[in-house]
Amino acid sequence: MTDTADREIVVTHEIDAPPALVFEAFTDVRHLSRWFGPDGFTTTTKSFDFRVGGEWDFMMHGPDGTHYPNWIRWREIDPPKRIMVDHGSFRDDPDAFESTFTFEPVGDRTRIVLRNVFPTKVLRDQAVEKFGAIEGGQQTLGRLANYIVAGTHHQEEPQ
């Protein structure tokens, strides 16, 4: 058991695509806006700067019409293996949590692991109970898989 086990949520999903292709779906806002978020949600981006220290400021729209402000700062980008971010409702949110996405090759597939670590157990429990964070994480990774497998995501072939 890690020292963060009572403050974390871990969700995994296998995608029928290589890690480079799955990783690419995180690097371009055109892709993110088509799959990011739980089932029934849409995403509107205010600003997007994919680089270490860059930020993604966006609004998630729930199926019930509720709007959820979101903000991400990219902390680590290691293509095509890993992305680490700070994720909150707004810049410098004291309740922001750390999200790490790892992209592990499994044959010609990718196992993506999403690990969220919250500042406190109370915030982790609130994310699970009030916001359905485990189901939401599973649905988000499922939407990513469907987006890639459906062929709506295209990676340019090397010349």
Disulfide bonds with the S-S distance in Angstrom:
none
